[in-house]
Amino acid sequence: MTRFFPIAAAAAIAIAAPLASADDAKFAEKAPTLDNVTWIQGDAIKSFEKDHVYVLDFWATWCGPCVASIPHLTELHNEHKDTVTFIGVAVRPNDRMTPTAKFVKDQGDKMPYHVCADIDDKTYGTYMTPLDQHGIPTAMIIDKKGRIAWVGHPMGGMDEALEKILASNYDLSSAKADFAKQLDAARAEMEIQEKASKFGAEISRHLEADNFESAIAAIDEAYENYPDFFSGALIYKYTILLTELNQPAQAAKFGAKLVNNIFADDAQMLNAIAWEIATEFSEDVQDLNLAMKAANKADKLTDSKDPGIIDTLARVYFVQGDIDKAIALQKKAIKFAEQENEGFADQLREALNEYMDAKSST
């Protein structure tokens, strides 16, 4: 479990959009050709052939959710290599990221499909902007007639749409109507996010100035107006009470309220506060009983099958001094993670090694 951040982040990485080009992509219409790209892997695809299906995946090496999607895309590529061409379209490079060509080369057989890199945002402007897509990863399916037939997250319903398109059993008109509804909902959500961001800025302003009482008041107001966006900020309130204002009694009361009431049915938020207590607080202020209660509730809510939550529970046991229990739970977390994300499993193995080293030194 990585460090928790209070303001909820989107599943896709949001990025600013350039101006759209004249040859705009439109849902259910012919897809523009990939003219403004540099081909990194695979032969250049100059046109979309009739009776063949293509999947474009807009991604970047710096985008964690994009990288996490690669194994799934590879699995689909291997399954449909004769009927579907998968193309990773790398967008928005920056100086700090792993260069796309190096990343693809290092992946080897783990990323066997075509890869190209956008030139000067032109492909992004041709596809993403006119389709009102502002985050990556974003996948698009181009059907047997060269039309854009599906747009969305590569791990969010794409498989089902692809199977129907391949079977010529896909209702493009219904998909177009559904896509329009999704865009309307997304625009409404973005408007809410813009309004909520003003509260987030106010919280940040007080925190940067060490005005902790004012920060708590701002957090309360933000949560009252936008609870879906600012539930995580309540953990900051708990932290401020405990570590900045030195009010352990108030912090304990508020922490209990979070675990027993506000977060009672939210496994991820329970997991977050447990992780925060176990990893970010010094021993003299750690409420490990609260952390254990939160972690156990989160584990129960997820039927003890979520590797991230099991990892947190193991960490709490480890901090409490029950190394054997921590090791057993960490091994369990790794088994579940291996079924979903090998990269995450590697992170969990590092924690297991830490626990094993601690056991051997006792």
N, C-alpha and C positions, 0 to 999 in steps of 0.2 A: 504494500500500500504506500503510495507516494504522499508527500506532504499535501494536506488539504488546503484548498484556497476557498475563501468564503463566498465569492460571487460566482454563481454557476456559470460554467463555460458551455458553449454549444458543442454537440458531438462532432460537427465539422468545424474546421478552422475557418473563420470568417476573414475575408480579405477584400480590400477596396477594389472597385470595378473600374476599368478603363472605359472610354467611350466606345460604343459599338461600331463595327465597321459597316459598310454599305451592304455587304452580302450577309445579312443576318440569318442565323439559324432560327427555325420556327418549328414548334412541335407539330408532328404529323405531316411535315413537308420535307422536301428533299434536303438532305444534309449537305452543307458546303464541303468542298474538298479540302484536304489538309495541305494547303499550298505553303503556308508560312511556318514551316517547322524544319528542324534539323533532325534527320533520322539517326538514332543512336544504336538501335538493335533491330534487325530484320530489314527486309527489302522495303523501299519506299512504296507507300500506297498512294497512288496518284488519283484513284477514283474508287468509288464503292460499287462493286460489281453486282449485277442483278442476280437474284436468287442466292445471295450470300449474306450472312449476318455479321455485323461488326459491333464491338463494344469499345467505346472510348472511355478511358478512366483519367480524369483530370486530377493530378496529384503533384506532390513535391517531396523531395527527400527530407525537408525540414518539418514536414507535417506528420506528427505521430499517428493520427487515425489513418492517414494514407498508407503509411508503411505497414500498419496492422492489417490493412485490407489485402495486401499483396498475396499472402498465402491462399486466400480464398479465390482471388482472381486466377492464380496459378492452377488451382484445383479445377476451376471451370475451364480454363484453357486446355488442360490435359484431357478433360472429358469431352470437349467439343472441338478439338483442334481441326477437324475436317470440315466443320460447318460454320464455325464462328472464328473470326479474327479479333483478338484482343489487342488493343493499342493503349499503352500508357502515355498520356500526353502531359509531359512535365511543364509546369507553369510557375511563374513568379520566383525565379532563382534569387538567391542573395549570397553575399560574400562569406557568410558564416556557415553555410550548409555544406554537406558533402556533395561535391559535384555530381551531377546526374550520371554522367558516363562512368565515373568510378563506382558509384553506388550500384549501378546495373551490372557492371563487370563483377563486382564482389558478390552479388547475389547469385550469379551463375544459374544453375538449374532451378533455383528457387524463384526466379523471375524470367521465364523462358519466352514470354510473348513480346510483340513489337513494342518499341519505345521510341518516342520522338520528343523533342524539346521545342516549346513555343518560341517564336522569334518576335521580340519587341511587343509582347502581349497581343499580337494580332489574332492568334487563334483563340485566345481567351475572349477577346472582344467579339469575335465572330460567333462563338458558341455560347459561352457562359453568360455574358452580359445580356444579350437579347432574350435568353431564356430565363432571365432573372435569377441566376444562380450566383451566390456570393460566398460560397464556402467550398472547401475541398476536404475529403475526396468527393467528387461528383462523377457519376457514371452516366453514360448515354448509350442506349441500344439503337442501332440503325438497322431497320428491318430489310427484308429481301427486296423491297422496292426502293431502297435507299432513303427511306424516311426516318426521321427521328421519332421513335415509337415509345421510348421510356426514358425518364430522367430521374435520378435519385442517388441515394447513397449505395455504393456497390454491395453493401451487406444489409440492405434494407428493402427486400422485396424484388431485387433484380433477378434472382434465380427463377422465380415463378414466372415472371414476365418473359424471360428468355426462353423457357421451355414452351410457353404458348406461342411465341413468335416462331420458333423453330417448327412447331407442329402446325403452323398456319391456322391457329385457333385463337387469335388475339383480336380483341375488339378495340381497334384504334380510336374509334369515335368516343367510346366510353373512357378510354385512357386519356384522351385529350380533355374531356370534361373534368375528369378527376384531377388532372394536372392543373387545370385552371383553378379548381377549388383549393388545391394545395398552395398555389401561389397566393391566393387571396388570404389564406390562413397565415402564410409566412409573412406577408406584408403587415398584417395586423399584429403579429408577434413582434416584428421589428419595430413597429411604432411603440409597443409597450416597452421593449428593450431600451429604446431611445429615452423614454420618460424615466424609466428605472435608473438609467445610467447617471442621471443628475443626482439621484440619491447616493449612488455609489461614489460619485465625485466628492460629495459633501462629507461622506464618511472618511474617505482618503485624506481630505484636507485637514480634518481634525486629528487624524492619526499622525500625519506628518508633522503637525504642530505640537504633538504630545498633549492635546486637549482631550483627555480621555473621558471625562464626564460628558463633554459635548459629543464625542464620538459615540458613546453609548446611547445618548438621546437620538442621534441621527440614525443609528442602527435600529432602534425601536420604531422610529417613524418610517424608515424604509421597509421594515418587515410588515408593519401594519398596512402599508399601501400596496406592497408587492411581495407577498409571502413566498411565492414560487421562486423569486429571484434572490431573496435575501435570507432564506432559512439558514444558509451557511454562515452568514454574518453573525448569527446568534452565537456561534462558537467563538468568534472574535470577542463578543461581549463577555462570555465566560472567561476567556483568557485575560481580558483587560481587568476584570474584577479581581482575578486571582493574582496576576503578576504585576500589573501596573498600579492599580489602586490599593493593593494589599488588603483586600476585603475577603478573606477566606470564608467567613460565614455566609456572606451574600453570594459568593461564588458557588459554594456548596449547595445552597438553596436553589440557585438558578440552574446549576448543572443537573440536579435531581429533577427539576421541572422539564428540562430538555429531554432527558432520558425517559422519564415516566409519562410525559404528556405530549409535548410538542413533537418529539421525534419517535414516539412510541411505536409507530407502524412504518417507519422509514428506515429500512436496513442500511442504506448508504449513509444517511446522516448519523445514525448510531455508530456505524463503522468509523466515520470521520472523527467524531469526538473521542472515541476510544483510542484511535491512532494518535490524535493530537496529544492526549494526556500521556500516553505511553512513550512517545518519542520526542516531544518538544518541551516538556516541563522538567524542571530539576526535581530531584528526589524530595526536597523539603516541601514542595507544594503539590506533588503528584497525588491525585485521588485515585489510586489504583482500584479501589472497590467500585467506584463509579465507572472506570474504564472497563472493568471486567463485566459489570452488569450490562453496559452498552454493547460490548462485543458479543456477549452471549445472546442477547436479544436479537442482534443483527444476524448472528449465525442461525438462530432458530427460525427467524423470518425467511431465511433463504434455504431452509432444509439442510443446512450444513453442507452445501454444495458450491458455494461461491469461493473460489480460491483467494481472492483479495481479502474477503472477510475472515476466512480461516487464518490467513497470514497475520491479520491484525490480532485475532484471538491468541495465536501462538506468541506474538510479541508481548502481549500483556502478561501471559503466563511466564515468559522469560524474564521480564522486568520484575515480576513478583518473586522470582527465584525458583520456579518450578521448571527446571530445564528439561527434564524427561517429558513432561506434558507438552512443552513448547516444541520439542523435536518431533514427537508423534503427530502433532497438529500440522507442523510445517511439511512433513512428508505427505500428509493427506492433501494439503493445499497444492503441492507440486503435482500430484497425480491428476487433480482436476485441471490445473493450468496446462498440463501437457496436452490435454484434449482440445484446448482452445487457442493457446498462444505460447509457442515455444520460447519466445523472447521473455515473456513474463515469467515462465517457468525458470528460466536462467536467473532472473532476479530473486526468485524465491529460494533457489539453491544457494545463493550467496548468504541469505539469512540462515539457512540450515547449517551451512558451514560455520557460521558464527556461533550458533548454538552448540554444535558438536565440539568446536574448539573450547568453548566455555566448560563443557562437561568434562573434557579430557584434562583440563587444568585444575579441576576441583579435587 
